[in-house]
Amino acid sequence: MCSYFDDLSIDNNYKIQVERRWVTSNELEVIKNWHEALSRYQSPNNDDYDDESILNDPKWLSIVQLGVVAKRTLTDMLGERETNVLNEEIDYLKYQ
């Protein structure tokens, strides 16, 4: 969560990224629901270190599903290089 919101400097709902044309308004529209749900998420018992509770939380699982749909939609919109980054270079499943 910190890496996403803080390290990417998107706490302003991608305002800077859209202004600089790093993200298109169409791309932002695709991730908007996921981004908003993620920003509102509160871990069970407000314990951000209880991984098991978070990973089993229906609210978290819903957010993950929104992310999967957004990623698939972006894959169809992006060029070959960006799609490669999204699907291969950022494939966290290979680190399990």
GICORJO-V853507 format. One record per run of one state. SS is the DSSP state (H for helix, E for strand, C for the rest). FROM is the first residue (numbers start at 1). TO is the last residue. If there is no record, write none. Layout:
# GICORJO-V853507
SS_FROM_TO / SS_FROM_TO
This chain:
# GICORJO-V853507
C_1_1 / H_2_7 / C_8_14 / H_15_19 / C_20_24 / H_25_40 / C_41_43 / H_44_46 / C_47_50 / H_51_55 / C_56_57 / H_58_77 / C_78_79 / H_80_89 / C_90_91 / H_92_95 / C_96_96
